Amino acid sequence: MVSVAPLECMANRVAEAQLAHAVEREGMLLHCLQVNGDPIDSEALDAFAQDVVGRFQQRPPVRRPTTRPGG
C-alpha cells in the first residue's frame, strides 16, 4: 500500500496511523510519501517495490478450486 499526501497534513497523519494497524493485521507492506513539491526519492520507491516483489515471490501458491465441465 502506498500513501501519498502533503507534508505535515494532519488528516494524513491520522490516516497513516490507521493504515499502520491495518497493515500489521493483514501482513501488507506500507510506504508513506509526504510530498512538498520536491521530486520524490526514486531510491525509496525502488526499495519499496523490491520489498513487494520479494514478498510476492515468497508467498505460497494459491490453490484454486477445480471446476468440472458443465457444473
Secondary structure as a PSIPRED ss2 file (coil, helix, strand):
# PSIPRED VFORMAT (PSIPRED V4.0)

   1 M C   1.000  0.000  0.000
   2 V E   0.000  0.000  1.000
   3 S E   0.000  0.000  1.000
   4 V E   0.000  0.000  1.000
   5 A E   0.000  0.000  1.000
   6 P E   0.000  0.000  1.000
   7 L C   1.000  0.000  0.000
   8 E C   1.000  0.000  0.000
   9 C C   1.000  0.000  0.000
  10 M H   0.000  1.000  0.000
  11 A H   0.000  1.000  0.000
  12 N H   0.000  1.000  0.000
  13 R H   0.000  1.000  0.000
  14 V H   0.000  1.000  0.000
  15 A H   0.000  1.000  0.000
  16 E H   0.000  1.000  0.000
  17 A H   0.000  1.000  0.000
  18 Q H   0.000  1.000  0.000
  19 L H   0.000  1.000  0.000
  20 A H   0.000  1.000  0.000
  21 H H   0.000  1.000  0.000
  22 A H   0.000  1.000  0.000
  23 V H   0.000  1.000  0.000
  24 E H   0.000  1.000  0.000
  25 R H   0.000  1.000  0.000
  26 E H   0.000  1.000  0.000
  27 G C   1.000  0.000  0.000
  28 M C   1.000  0.000  0.000
  29 L C   1.000  0.000  0.000
  30 L C   1.000  0.000  0.000
  31 H E   0.000  0.000  1.000
  32 C E   0.000  0.000  1.000
  33 L E   0.000  0.000  1.000
  34 Q E   0.000  0.000  1.000
  35 V E   0.000  0.000  1.000
  36 N C   1.000  0.000  0.000
  37 G C   1.000  0.000  0.000
  38 D C   1.000  0.000  0.000
  39 P C   1.000  0.000  0.000
  40 I C   1.000  0.000  0.000
  41 D C   1.000  0.000  0.000
  42 S H   0.000  1.000  0.000
  43 E H   0.000  1.000  0.000
  44 A H   0.000  1.000  0.000
  45 L H   0.000  1.000  0.000
  46 D H   0.000  1.000  0.000
  47 A H   0.000  1.000  0.000
  48 F H   0.000  1.000  0.000
  49 A H   0.000  1.000  0.000
  50 Q H   0.000  1.000  0.000
  51 D H   0.000  1.000  0.000
  52 V H   0.000  1.000  0.000
  53 V H   0.000  1.000  0.000
  54 G H   0.000  1.000  0.000
  55 R H   0.000  1.000  0.000
  56 F H   0.000  1.000  0.000
  57 Q H   0.000  1.000  0.000
  58 Q H   0.000  1.000  0.000
  59 R C   1.000  0.000  0.000
  60 P C   1.000  0.000  0.000
  61 P C   1.000  0.000  0.000
  62 V C   1.000  0.000  0.000
  63 R C   1.000  0.000  0.000
  64 R C   1.000  0.000  0.000
  65 P C   1.000  0.000  0.000
  66 T C   1.000  0.000  0.000
  67 T C   1.000  0.000  0.000
  68 R C   1.000  0.000  0.000
  69 P C   1.000  0.000  0.000
  70 G C   1.000  0.000  0.000
  71 G C   1.000  0.000  0.000
